[in-house]
Amino acid sequence: HTPKLFLQGYYVGSATMTNTLANQGMGSSLTNVDSVTIELHETVSPYTMASSFTGVLQTNGQVICTWPAAVKDQSFYVLVKHRNSLETWSANPVMISANANYDFSTAASQAYGNNQIEVEPGVFAIYSGDLNQDGFIDSFDFPALDSDIFNGVSGVYVNTDLNGDGFVDSFDFPVFDANSYNGVSVMMP
């Protein structure tokens, strides 16, 4: 199963993200973006997690997941988690099979509640800026960003580098600011 997704802050255009891990001193791969966790959740309330996989998202938006046999040929909500992005659920349950692909990037409606942002015409991404992972991009996320900007943090693996360029600076603020202003928060079944 290969989900495809883009992270708003790391998106650089032409269906590509920046190689954040290399920029933050975590290896030299030009295709590794960051670790993401993909969870499969049951299709009925309380939407219990059935399985979880953590892998490295590639610059082309793909992450190849390996699932246990117990979840194959069943349908689940696909949940994406990333260290500075808003957790995002698939719009509908997805059949998990060897060849199954779920592409979050083709439309806002691929995410539950249309909870994505258009980063270029026809390309959608998961919102960036939920630094404290509480499900809201808001003023509670700002202190960490503000502190790291003030201290000139660079070249280290931190969630405050919202654009993935290896520096926590004023270029990270606009993504956070717009999403905070618009009250972006998790939408789930």
ZAKE-452577 format. One record per residue (C-alpha): y, z, x. Coordinates in steps of 0.2 Angstrom, whole numbers, plus 5000, padded with zeros to 4 digits. Each point is the difference from the previous one (the first is absolute). Last residue first. Layout:
BEGIN
YZX;...
***
This chain:
BEGIN
505450574925;501250025014;501849975004;500750085016;501950025002;501649895003;501650084994;501149855003;501150095012;498550075010;499349825001;501749935006;500350145012;498350005008;500049815003;501850015007;499750155012;498849935012;501349895009;501050155003;498850075012;498250055003;499449885013;498349925003;500349844989;499050064985;501349984987;499850184993;499950095017;500050174991;498150005000;499950045018;498949935014;501150005015;501149875009;501650064993;500950164993;501849995002;500350184995;501349974986;498849864993;498550125001;501050144991;500749884987;498249934996;499250174999;501550064989;499949854988;498350024992;500550144989;501549894994;498949884991;498549885002;498850094988;498150025001;500050155010;499549915017;501450095010;500649835007;499949914984;501249865007;499149834999;499649924983;498449895000;500449825002;500249844990;500149815005;500549874988;501849985007;500250125014;499850195000;499750024981;499750194997;498550084993;499650124985;499649874987;499350154990;498449995009;500149885015;499549824998;501449984988;501350005014;499249835004;499149915014;500050145013;498750124993;498649885003;498350074996;498549915009;498250024995;498749915010;498850145004;500350074982;501250134993;500649954983;501850054998;500750124986;501749954994;501850015007;499450065017;500850165005;501350045013;500450155010;501849985006;500249975018;500350105016;498350055005;499049874990;498950024984;499349854990;499050044984;498849874993;499550044982;498149984999;498749874993;498250005005;499049875010;500050115016;500550184998;498350085005;499749885014;501450085011;501649915002;500749915016;501849954998;500849865009;501950025000;501149854998;501949994999;500249855013;500650135013;498450094999;499750174991;498850125010;498750094990;499750154990;498749994986;499850124985;498650014987;499850064982;501750084997;500150074983;501149914987;500250164989;499949894989;499049844999;499949865012;499350105015;501049995016;499749905016;501150055014;500849895014;500850105014;501249915012;500150005019;501549905007;500549825004;498749945013;500249815004;501050015016;498850125007;500750115014;499550174997;500950154990;501750005009;501049994984;500449815002;498149975003;499650094984;501349914990;499549825003;501349934988;499449944983;499749824995;500049894984;501449895006;501250155002;500250165010;499150134989;499950165009;501150094987;499249934985;498250035004;499049844996;498349994992;498449915000;498450094995;498449945008;498350054993;
***
